[in-house]
Amino acid sequence: MSAAPRTEKQTGRFRRMLDRLSSSQGELESEELREDTQASGCIRISDCDDRQIVKVTGTLRTVTLRPRAGVPALEAELFDGTAPLDVVWLGRRSIAGIEPGRKLIASGRISMSHGRRVLFNPKYELRPLGQE
């Protein structure tokens, strides 16, 4: 007697399980961030073009106070699993809840600066801590 042929669905589950077991922690986190971007209805950062109005989501990897032209500026790097985005709040030294590891949704107009995507003074929404 031969076993029943594997269905594509069973093979897919097995393949995903093997992929997850052989993936690094960084790859797994990036995959989760990409899935979260799609589920929240946001655009992937890698798909953002210069001067485009966007709504993106991701995790803050770094938060730094870095003056720009003598004005305080809070800079953060947002990562969604596809590409980084520099988020800059001009005139701010700190913002409650803006800290490394925090997830948020940001919207505004993308700019390109030195080959990197930048979002100045975005509207933002902190994601609940329980969803991280």
Salt bridges, closest charged atoms under 4 A:
ASP19 OD1 - ARG15 NH1 3.43
GLU31 OE2 - ARG20 NH1 3.94
ASP36 OD2 - ARG127 NH1 3.10
ASP47 OD2 - ARG44 NE 3.17
GLU75 OE1 - ARG66 NH1 3.01
GLU75 OE2 - ARG68 NE 2.99
GLU77 OE1 - ARG61 NE 2.80
GLU77 OE2 - ARG116 NH2 2.95
ASP86 OD1 - ARG116 NH2 2.81
GLU132 OE2 - ARG102 NE 3.46
